[in-house]
Amino acid sequence: MNGGADMDIVYADERIVVAVKPAGVIATDTKRGGMPALLRQSLGTECIRTVHRLDAPVSGLMVCARSAYAAGELSRQIREGQFEKEYLAVVRGMPSPDEGQMTDLLGRDREKRLTFVADGPGKGVQEARLDYRVLAVRDGLALVRIRLHTGRTHQIRVQFASRGWPLAGDRRYGVEGDEVFPIALWSYRLSFLHPETGEAVAFEKTPPEIEPWVKFEGAL
């Protein structure tokens, strides 16, 4: 696991910290560490609270709260749809149309730890909704910008895979043997109201210049 001293911190004040979660790091506190533990080590502070999650193999921006008040306020914004999350993904194939909305009912197999598209309402089934736009196409891959309206487990991965456009490098929902890249899903932009000032704030971070992102240099 990455050491706290290596954390890419985009912004920090007394209430919040915005940083890049490395791939392979759990978003919450665990016995093995996690994103909050890395931030505590990096910032030398005890109070770091997770208010939203990224799947362990996914990288990109996360905001964590540095007080109970900030955590409560950010959580309220998430519940009320005031907290906006945008992602970049590289998918196999060409989504059609090249801009639109996906709405599905998603269920969860807890034994297999898999999310699936459900045929209809049922126990544990929840609506999942996102907007997407194709930014560029290269070598059979498409760079897609995604705005989440709901935050279901593995939502982006399952919604695209169910339509025949699996994320590059997704070993769980993607093409069998697709291990050429790490999973190509990146938390790109977060926008919300600062819990202390009420000011609208937004943070962006582009993916690193590695495969498959480097194929789309200049497309953002």
C-alpha positions as CSV (number, residue, x, y, z in Angstrom):
1,M,0.0,0.0,0.0
2,N,1.1,3.5,-0.8
3,G,2.6,5.4,2.2
4,G,0.9,8.6,3.4
5,A,3.8,10.7,2.4
6,D,3.2,9.8,-1.2
7,M,-0.4,11.1,-1.2
8,D,-1.5,13.5,-4.0
9,I,-3.4,16.1,-2.0
10,V,-5.3,18.5,-4.2
11,Y,-6.8,20.7,-1.5
12,A,-7.0,20.7,2.3
13,D,-8.3,23.0,5.0
14,E,-9.7,22.6,8.5
15,R,-12.9,21.0,7.3
16,I,-12.1,18.9,4.2
17,V,-9.3,17.3,2.3
18,V,-9.5,16.4,-1.4
19,A,-6.9,13.8,-2.6
20,V,-6.3,11.2,-5.2
21,K,-7.1,7.7,-4.0
22,P,-4.5,5.2,-5.4
23,A,-5.7,2.0,-7.1
24,G,-5.8,-0.9,-4.7
25,V,-6.6,1.2,-1.6
26,I,-9.9,0.7,0.2
27,A,-11.9,3.9,0.5
28,T,-12.8,3.3,4.2
29,D,-11.0,2.3,7.3
30,T,-10.0,-1.3,7.5
31,K,-7.6,-3.4,9.6
32,R,-5.2,-3.2,6.6
33,G,-5.4,0.6,6.5
34,G,-7.4,2.4,3.9
35,M,-7.7,5.9,2.5
36,P,-8.5,7.6,5.8
37,A,-5.4,6.0,7.4
38,L,-3.2,7.3,4.5
39,L,-4.5,10.8,4.9
40,R,-4.0,10.8,8.7
41,Q,-0.4,9.8,8.1
42,S,0.1,12.4,5.5
43,L,-1.6,15.3,7.3
44,G,-0.7,14.4,10.9
45,T,-4.4,14.6,12.0
46,E,-6.7,12.1,13.6
47,C,-10.1,13.1,12.3
48,I,-10.6,11.9,8.8
49,R,-14.0,10.6,7.8
50,T,-15.1,9.0,4.6
51,V,-18.3,10.5,3.1
52,H,-18.3,8.7,-0.3
53,R,-16.6,5.6,-1.8
54,L,-14.6,4.4,-4.8
55,D,-14.2,0.8,-5.6
56,A,-10.8,-0.5,-4.4
57,P,-9.3,-0.9,-7.9
58,V,-10.6,2.6,-9.0
59,S,-8.4,5.7,-8.7
60,G,-9.1,9.4,-8.7
61,L,-10.5,12.2,-6.5
62,M,-12.1,11.6,-3.1
63,V,-13.1,14.2,-0.5
64,C,-12.9,13.3,3.1
65,A,-14.2,15.3,6.1
66,R,-12.0,16.5,8.9
67,S,-14.8,17.1,11.4
68,A,-18.0,15.4,12.4
69,Y,-19.9,18.5,11.3
70,A,-18.3,18.5,7.8
71,A,-19.0,14.8,7.4
72,G,-22.7,15.3,8.3
73,E,-23.0,18.3,5.9
74,L,-21.4,16.5,3.0
75,S,-23.4,13.3,3.6
76,R,-26.6,15.5,3.5
77,Q,-25.6,17.0,0.2
78,I,-25.0,13.5,-1.2
79,R,-28.5,12.4,-0.1
80,E,-30.1,15.5,-1.5
81,G,-28.3,15.4,-4.9
82,Q,-26.2,18.5,-4.3
83,F,-22.9,16.7,-4.5
84,E,-21.9,16.0,-8.1
85,K,-19.5,13.3,-9.1
86,E,-18.0,12.9,-12.6
87,Y,-15.8,10.1,-13.9
88,L,-13.8,9.3,-16.9
89,A,-13.8,5.7,-18.3
90,V,-12.3,3.9,-21.2
91,V,-14.7,1.2,-22.5
92,R,-14.3,-1.4,-25.2
93,G,-16.5,-0.8,-28.2
94,M,-18.4,2.3,-29.2
95,P,-21.4,3.4,-27.0
96,S,-24.4,4.3,-29.1
97,P,-25.8,6.9,-29.1
98,D,-22.6,8.7,-28.3
99,E,-24.4,10.8,-25.6
100,G,-27.3,9.8,-23.4
101,Q,-28.6,8.5,-20.1
102,M,-28.6,5.0,-18.7
103,T,-31.2,3.9,-16.2
104,D,-31.4,0.4,-14.8
105,L,-32.5,-1.6,-11.8
106,L,-29.5,-3.1,-10.0
107,G,-29.4,-6.0,-7.6
108,R,-26.6,-7.3,-5.5
109,D,-25.4,-10.9,-5.0
110,R,-23.7,-10.6,-1.6
111,E,-22.3,-14.1,-1.6
112,K,-20.5,-13.6,-5.0
113,R,-20.0,-9.9,-4.3
114,L,-21.4,-9.0,-7.7
115,T,-23.9,-6.4,-8.9
116,F,-26.3,-7.3,-11.7
117,V,-29.1,-5.7,-13.8
118,A,-32.4,-6.9,-12.4
119,D,-35.4,-7.8,-14.5
120,G,-37.8,-5.9,-12.2
121,P,-38.4,-4.6,-8.7
122,G,-37.4,-6.9,-5.8
123,K,-35.7,-7.1,-2.5
124,G,-32.6,-5.0,-2.5
125,V,-33.1,-3.8,-6.0
126,Q,-32.4,-0.1,-6.6
127,E,-32.6,2.3,-9.5
128,A,-29.3,3.4,-11.0
129,R,-29.0,6.4,-13.3
130,L,-26.1,8.1,-15.0
131,D,-25.4,10.4,-17.9
132,Y,-22.6,9.8,-20.4
133,R,-20.8,11.4,-23.3
134,V,-18.2,9.9,-25.6
135,L,-15.2,12.2,-25.9
136,A,-13.0,10.2,-28.3
137,V,-12.5,6.8,-29.9
138,R,-9.1,5.2,-30.4
139,D,-8.1,1.6,-31.4
140,G,-11.5,0.1,-30.5
141,L,-11.7,1.9,-27.2
142,A,-13.9,4.9,-26.3
143,L,-13.1,7.6,-23.8
144,V,-16.4,8.4,-21.9
145,R,-17.2,11.2,-19.5
146,I,-19.9,10.1,-16.9
147,R,-22.0,12.0,-14.4
148,L,-23.5,9.8,-11.7
149,H,-27.0,10.6,-10.4
150,T,-27.0,7.6,-8.0
151,G,-24.1,5.8,-6.3
152,R,-24.8,2.1,-6.4
153,T,-22.0,-0.5,-5.9
154,H,-20.1,-1.1,-9.1
155,Q,-22.8,1.0,-10.9
156,I,-20.7,2.3,-13.8
157,R,-19.0,-1.0,-14.4
158,V,-22.2,-2.9,-14.6
159,Q,-24.3,-0.5,-16.6
160,F,-21.7,-0.3,-19.3
161,A,-20.8,-4.0,-19.3
162,S,-24.5,-4.9,-19.5
163,R,-24.8,-3.0,-22.8
164,G,-21.7,-4.7,-24.3
165,W,-19.2,-1.9,-23.5
166,P,-17.2,-3.2,-20.6
167,L,-14.5,-1.0,-19.0
168,A,-11.0,-1.8,-20.2
169,G,-9.1,-3.7,-17.5
170,D,-12.3,-4.7,-15.5
171,R,-11.5,-8.2,-14.4
172,R,-14.9,-8.7,-12.7
173,Y,-17.4,-7.5,-15.3
174,G,-15.2,-7.2,-18.4
175,V,-13.9,-9.4,-21.1
176,E,-12.3,-12.7,-19.8
177,G,-8.6,-12.3,-19.8
178,D,-8.7,-8.5,-20.1
179,E,-5.8,-7.7,-17.9
180,V,-3.8,-5.5,-20.3
181,F,-4.6,-2.4,-18.2
182,P,-5.6,-1.6,-14.6
183,I,-9.4,-0.9,-14.6
184,A,-9.9,2.3,-16.7
185,L,-12.2,4.2,-14.4
186,W,-11.1,7.5,-12.9
187,S,-12.9,9.9,-10.4
188,Y,-12.4,13.1,-12.5
189,R,-14.5,15.9,-10.9
190,L,-16.2,16.6,-7.6
191,S,-18.4,19.6,-7.0
192,F,-20.3,20.5,-3.8
193,L,-20.9,23.2,-1.3
194,H,-18.1,23.8,1.2
195,P,-19.5,22.6,4.5
196,E,-18.1,25.6,6.4
197,T,-18.7,28.5,4.0
198,G,-21.5,27.2,1.8
199,E,-19.5,28.3,-1.2
200,A,-19.8,26.2,-4.4
201,V,-16.4,24.5,-5.0
202,A,-15.2,22.1,-7.7
203,F,-12.1,20.0,-8.1
204,E,-10.7,18.3,-11.2
205,K,-7.9,15.9,-11.8
206,T,-7.0,14.2,-15.0
207,P,-5.8,10.6,-15.2
208,P,-2.1,9.8,-15.2
209,E,-0.3,9.5,-18.6
210,I,-0.3,5.7,-18.6
211,E,-2.2,3.1,-20.7
212,P,-5.0,3.3,-21.7
213,W,-5.4,6.9,-20.8
214,V,-2.4,8.0,-22.8
215,K,-4.1,6.9,-26.0
216,F,-6.5,9.9,-25.5
217,E,-4.0,12.6,-25.0
218,G,-5.5,15.9,-26.0
219,A,-9.1,14.6,-25.8
220,L,-10.0,16.2,-22.5
